[in-house]
Amino acid sequence: MSQQVKRITSPDDPAVVDLCHQLRELSSNLEADGWPAQQLRKCGEYGVFEWFVSTECGGQGWTHADIMRGYLALSQACLTTTFVITQRTGACHRIEATENRSLAEHLLPDLISGNSFATVGISHLTTSRQHLAKPVLLATRTANGFILDGFCPWVTGSTHAETVVMGATMDDGRQILVALPTSAAGVEIPPAADLVGLSASQTGAIRCHDVEISDDRLLAGPQEAIMKQGRGGNTGGVQTSALAIGLAGAAIEFLEQEATQRTPLDPPAVSLRREWTEVAADMLAAAADRPTCSNEALRTRANSLALRATQAALAAAKGTGYVTGHPVGRWCCEALFFLVWSCPQPVMEANLCELAGIAP
């Protein structure tokens, strides 16, 4: 019989430390396991999935600031697991916000408990494939619903999801969001992409071959610019910065541990920790609606810190850190993810300027 665990009810709960310790221990086997199944199960046991859903719908209804504190702790322990949770949470938010209450009441209980996994397929409506004239996923109205034809290019947990909150575009430019069952006829899920980092997130395409979906699976729409309505679909903003800062925290902690035995490492460790404290404080201020800078400036700083801190940790680890399986090498690969994950053009340009040594 598994040991009963304490549900985490605030970011200050001591159980956060217990959960993060277990996630950190399991992270070394992530690439071999291919999916953070054990990590997600433990998060369900600790009540993590309750954080993001209102009390009215059966969750704990944490504030945005408290959720970001939770993300900081989780991403420092295991970035892959935390990234998967953000996509799961995006799906839950869209399901919770729908006016289709019977669908929400059907799906949410198992999502909150961790008994079911849902994710989002919306990047083609926000950042991916925006240069193409024709929608990559077309929705055609029928008498009872829609026909979906095309594909979603980036879906995290594509090979494990029972439900995908998927966006599609109609001929007239209006968009819809549906809760697509991956078991539906015509849904094809190829093997996930082999990524430089976070391959265990099982992020890949989902193809729809004239998939019929009824109105009772409609979450929102048809309407223009559907992702600007409600919450939960956008993976950018403060949330993405929180994960980058969390990863940087793991690398800085490693550097600090090494510095206790190698004094030349102390000045860079102290400097990086000071920077981490400042950017984390600014991120939490933004999450509490007291921003000290723009979200783009915050994201630029978080990206930069994640890249520099992980490489500093690798330099301190020397050859040991360059061997496959060492956490420092994994962190360096994971840091590259923030250069491409929902990265706004101004942030990308600022990061490129820094890499090129060009003053902004």
MONOR-V435042 format. One record per helix or strand of 2 or more residues. SS is the DSSP state (H for helix, E for strand). FROM is the first residue (numbers start at 1). TO is the last residue. If there is no record, write none. Layout:
# MONOR-V435042
ss:SS from:FROM to:TO
ss:SS from:FROM to:TO
This chain:
# MONOR-V435042
ss:H from:15 to:33
ss:H from:37 to:45
ss:H from:48 to:50
ss:H from:55 to:57
ss:H from:64 to:77
ss:H from:79 to:97
ss:H from:101 to:113
ss:E from:118 to:121
ss:H from:123 to:126
ss:E from:137 to:141
ss:E from:145 to:155
ss:E from:163 to:169
ss:E from:175 to:181
ss:E from:187 to:188
ss:H from:199 to:201
ss:E from:204 to:214
ss:H from:215 to:217
ss:E from:218 to:223
ss:H from:226 to:228
ss:H from:238 to:259
ss:H from:263 to:287
ss:H from:295 to:322
ss:H from:327 to:339
ss:H from:345 to:356
